[in-house]
Amino acid sequence: MKIEIEDFTFTCIIGVLNFERVEQQRVIVNITIEYNYTKDNFINYADVANIAKETIKTKKFELLEDALIGVKEAIIKEFDNIEKLYIKISKPDILDNCIVSLSNNWKF
């Protein structure tokens, strides 16, 4: 089974620049989870979205790399039936004329 959360957008403190540490900015999170579905062991996509948002907002990461790892660890801690996980975090407003993103795939 595959869950896809696309273009989940919210504001948070993220980044290393001085203004990024005080002013919230938009981030866009995309998550794909492939997992072994059973009727008694399913993954609630709303829980996944909430875990990602709360992790990023609470930790106030400086680096996107650390945000990716933090979200990954929070998700796999909650769900033990994940086979593959893809996370992409984008900062659409940090540079003019482009969207900056970082992503990674993990297999378990």
C-alpha positions as CSV (number, residue, x, y, z in Angstrom):
1,M,0.0,0.0,0.0
2,K,1.2,3.5,-0.6
3,I,0.3,6.8,1.1
4,E,1.1,10.1,-0.6
5,I,0.9,13.4,1.1
6,E,1.5,16.2,-1.4
7,D,2.1,19.9,-1.0
8,F,1.4,20.0,2.7
9,T,2.0,23.7,3.4
10,F,2.5,25.5,6.7
11,T,4.8,28.1,8.3
12,C,7.6,27.5,10.7
13,I,11.1,28.6,11.9
14,I,13.6,26.8,9.7
15,G,17.0,27.9,8.4
16,V,20.4,29.3,9.4
17,L,20.1,32.9,8.3
18,N,19.4,35.4,11.1
19,F,16.0,36.4,9.8
20,E,15.0,32.7,9.4
21,R,15.5,32.3,13.1
22,V,12.9,34.9,14.0
23,E,10.4,35.1,11.0
24,Q,8.3,32.1,10.1
25,Q,8.4,31.0,6.5
26,R,6.4,28.7,4.3
27,V,7.5,25.1,3.9
28,I,6.0,22.5,1.6
29,V,6.3,18.9,2.7
30,N,5.7,15.8,0.5
31,I,5.8,12.3,2.0
32,T,5.3,8.9,0.3
33,I,5.1,5.8,2.5
34,E,5.0,2.3,1.2
35,Y,4.0,-0.1,3.8
36,N,2.7,-3.6,4.6
37,Y,-1.1,-3.0,5.0
38,T,-3.2,-5.3,7.1
39,K,-6.7,-4.5,8.4
40,D,-5.3,-4.4,11.9
41,N,-2.1,-2.6,11.1
42,F,-2.7,0.4,8.9
43,I,-1.2,3.9,8.8
44,N,-3.4,6.9,9.3
45,Y,-2.3,9.6,6.8
46,A,-3.6,12.4,9.1
47,D,-1.3,11.1,11.8
48,V,1.7,11.2,9.4
49,A,0.9,14.8,8.4
50,N,0.6,15.8,12.1
51,I,3.9,14.1,13.0
52,A,5.7,15.9,10.2
53,K,4.3,19.3,11.0
54,E,4.8,19.1,14.8
55,T,8.3,17.8,14.4
56,I,9.3,20.6,12.1
57,K,7.5,23.4,14.1
58,T,8.7,22.2,17.5
59,K,12.4,21.5,16.6
60,K,12.9,24.7,14.7
61,F,15.6,23.0,12.6
62,E,18.5,25.1,11.1
63,L,19.2,22.7,8.3
64,L,16.8,21.0,5.9
65,E,19.0,17.9,6.2
66,D,18.3,17.7,10.0
67,A,14.6,18.4,9.4
68,L,14.4,15.4,6.9
69,I,16.1,13.1,9.4
70,G,14.0,14.4,12.3
71,V,10.7,13.8,10.4
72,K,11.9,10.4,9.2
73,E,12.8,9.3,12.8
74,A,9.5,10.5,14.2
75,I,7.5,8.7,11.5
76,I,9.3,5.4,11.8
77,K,9.2,5.5,15.6
78,E,5.4,5.7,15.3
79,F,4.8,3.1,12.5
80,D,6.7,-0.2,12.4
81,N,5.3,-1.5,9.1
82,I,7.0,1.0,6.8
83,E,8.9,-0.5,3.9
84,K,9.9,2.7,2.0
85,L,9.8,6.3,3.0
86,Y,10.3,9.4,0.8
87,I,10.3,12.9,2.3
88,K,10.8,16.2,0.5
89,I,10.9,19.6,2.2
90,S,10.7,22.7,0.1
91,K,11.2,26.4,1.0
92,P,9.3,28.2,-1.8
93,D,10.0,31.8,-0.6
94,I,13.7,31.8,0.4
95,L,15.2,32.6,-3.1
96,D,13.6,34.6,-5.9
97,N,12.4,32.8,-9.0
98,C,12.8,29.2,-7.6
99,I,11.8,26.7,-5.0
100,V,14.6,25.2,-2.9
101,S,14.1,21.6,-1.8
102,L,15.8,18.7,-0.1
103,S,14.6,15.1,-0.3
104,N,15.6,11.6,0.5
105,N,14.4,8.0,0.2
106,W,14.8,5.3,2.8
107,K,14.2,1.5,2.6
108,F,13.6,-0.5,5.7
